[in-house]
Amino acid sequence: MTTRTMGEPIPRREDPRLVAGDGRYLDDLGRGALAAAFVRSPHAAARVVDVDVSRALEVDGLVAIYTYEDLEGPMAEPLPLLIPHPRLHAGRTAYPLANGVVRHVGEPVAMVVARDRYLAEDACERIAVAYEPLAPVVGLDAAVAAERAVHDDVPDNVAAHMVQEHGDARAAVAAAPHRLELDLSIERSASMPLEGRGVYARWDAADRSLRVYSSTQTSTSVRFALAVKLGVPVDRVEVVAPDVGGGFGVKIVHPWPEEVLVPWAAIRLGREVKWAEDRREHFVASAHERGQRHHVSVGFDDDGRLLGLDVEFLHDNGAYTPYGIIVPIITATQLLGPYKPGAYRAEFRSLYTNTVIVTPYRGAGRPQAAFAMERTMDAIAAYLHRDRAEVRSANFIQPSEMPYDHHLTFQDGRPLVYDSGDYPATLDKIKKLVGWDEFEAFREEARAAGRRVGIGLACYVEGTGVGPYEGAHVRVETNGTVVVATGLTTQGQGHETAFAQVAAEALGVPVERVTVVTGDTRRFKYAVGTFASRAAVMSGNAVALAAGKVRAKALRIAAEALETDPDDLEVADGMVRVKGAPEREIALETVAVLANPLRYAFDEQTKLATQFVVGRGAEDPPVAEDDEPGLEATDWYSPVRSTFANGMHAVVVETDPETAEVRILRYCVVHDCGRLINPRIVEGQIHGGVAQGVGGALYERMVYDENGQLLNASFMDFLMPYASEVPKVETDHLETPSPLNPLGIKGAGEAGTIPGAAVLAAAISDAEGFFIDTMPISPSELWALREKEDG
Amino acid sequence: MNEVLHETHLVVNGVPRTVSVPARRLLSDCLRHDLGLTGTHVGCEHGVCGACTVLVDGRPMRSCLLFAVGVEGAEITTVEGCRAAGGGLGPVQQAFQDCHGLQCGFCTPGFVTTITAWLAEHPDPTEEQARQAIGGNLCRCTGYQNIVASVLRAAELIREQEAAR
């Protein structure tokens, strides 16, 4: 039992429940609830001419069928555009059910509610929807050509157009002694959590209150959105994120069509209704990301130092823009990585296509950004015949230059100012870890054995811990248990452990005594959500601040009881002690009792706090004017701006001379996310991030045909890596604390994914001797490139 | 359109159970929704992810690809049945906690059942063998490294338990 818990790799406290099958994921709840299923568009673009439900009415167990015609009031309006932006001049969102037009395969047209899911799907099959198919817009070329429009009132398909510039980048490029132009593309992928989305709603007609469980990354915001959509007072709505089987970004979008329709139906029917997304639905009706095409113009000096960088890119946002233009804004700003770009200009167009919507997936625009920047660095090094690490080093922002202002606006609307980081030290570490300087000897050795190997390096800087705020409530119970509640959600990040560690240390109690609740609006009503590597930074600091307030109150009350000064007290192992005289002590649970003067006793502990036992002076109120009963406190953390983590990946690959199969021999990561709460959890985040980076670089892509059909909408065809595809990750760390928050921490959730495409493209290029400008890359594509190179 | 129900007998985690199910009822849905054993998870419903893996007469099978009526009379072991005799964590479950072999935990039940069956026949695996053993299950969170470590740790725990007997 120790109260020193920050920085300790303690085992996760949620695990016993999850490994034993006692987790409670969305579809584990609501046994006996009615089941919803959806009729979804089989066309990428079509007018809905007629919906004939007559044959479905024969299905035993059918309860209701709804189409757009049944919706009214706010439910009949388009879903909210969550993050408006002045540059998003033509933002469009979907209706909960199609209002006469469908704009991607998978868009919901009708909802069926039945006794169970089998019967609901039976009814769906019997609903005949008459469509008038339209020619779809698929891919960036078709979107730019704009021969057809996804939305009639957006004839050029351009949802947003944005330019950010510092200095005159085009002039700087033109005046530079050396110039290069590059076209760099990344294809679509998706978060693809193993648990899809899901919603379960219970309407209490007598109480006129609604409880909704949703597999979401933000329960607090779902609550407010539902109150608006359903016309239920917000205080009659509770939203709970139960155990969530992965998110990776896709579950931050809200409210989904299904997320408003299921509670709406529950209210109308006065019955519990549940919908659990199936895998095909997740492919065609949730969200994708990554599809972008970049054109880079760069000017540099003889040492490879950037003088001007001008990046134009096209972003495929799919059929609607509910999450605004966060992804391309992140690409435009995070592209700069650890470098000083000279003059910089980024311009993007965000374009509609008749495909699934595009919203953040782990990394959120940064994998594309790192790909564009790091491939540019490699191209400069190749052009100048210099070492790739040396060229990067020449461009680094130095630790002495922190905080470093890029004079751009980040995704949170705040100035893009890096708070801390030691990029030269990170580079030294990654070079040592991978054996950068010794690689040529290995290459020669391999070549002599008929093997083809290559090495790559990629760097990134990641803005983490975006605002606006998170809060936490910490309470000491009269049995000594410490209960922590924070509003953001958990999808596998181990918050029950990490936040317990923060609270235990700040309060001075053993971590075993702390329990943590997240994502439950019954326990904490105000929060933003878990995304953008922000949970540890935001709620971690809020928990520390709230626990600090509780500790201060405990010291004050204990000082009165022990007749001493609070400054002479300390809290350790759950006891408040006089420093240097540990025999004078009082247990925290006793302080909790004293903090709540009682009229009624209900156990031995509370007897100690009733009115004939304790009491302040006869003329003092039992609770002082500026005090509150209870040993508890709420506090908030709201940073002025994001804190910037960084890291570098290096990878050694072998490419098969005959089959062009790519094998990863080494995958090395050095990362710096400030002070660590639990190194084991951070390490796990890095491993998982790398797996997704590798998947995105070598295997995963969404394949749409010209008709807008997603051809690989199953796990048979969308190749997520198994254990056989993911390399063992070798890691090393730096801990450069953030000066922006009390705990000095930075986010770590997305880091592992960001440089995946960049570093693997670099290593494969190095092995093959030609430049790779498009990712992901399959063996057959690599083989085709070889054929082309050989002429 | 009323469905014909079939009385089906299963022995689930050692307990005889009888259910009345339509012929098309998947074993995964039967376990989860008819018997309330929600530890078995459904990740893809087409037999690829392995989250729904249960042991049918000791052999790992994808319960989303089986009909409940098709395994009439079988002994089924789910993740709930992989616990220690006293109700605490079984060795594979304990190993996952020891090695941080899970994050969101959704795929974990399928790994636990698969590894339990595999270790019974491979008590002393190498790291490479351990990696191959989990090669049919998808995990989106961990990158598998700590699951490989969990396999090795579970083997160690089982050997320790057997030595103590």
Interface residues (C-beta under 8 A of the other chain):
Chain A: P11 R12 E14 D15 P16 L18 V19 A20 G21 D22 G23 R24 Y25 D27 D28 R31 E58 V59 D60 D116 R117 Y118 D122 M192 P193 L194 E195 D243 V244 G245 G246 F248 D278 R279 Q491 G492 Q493 G494 R680 I681 E683 G684 Q685 H687 G688 G689 V690 A691 Q692 S714 F715 M716 M720 Y722 A723 S724 V726 K728 V729 G752
Chain B: M1 N2 E3 P22 R24 R25 D29 R32 H33 G36 L37 T38 G39 T40 H41 V42 G43 C44 E45 H46 V48 C49 A51 T78 V79 E80 C82 R83 L89 Q93 Q94 F96 Q97 D98 H100 L102 Q103 C104 G105 F106 C107 T108 P109 V112 R131 Q132 I134 G135 G136 N137 L138 C139 R140 C141 T142 G143 Y144 Q145 N146 I147 V148
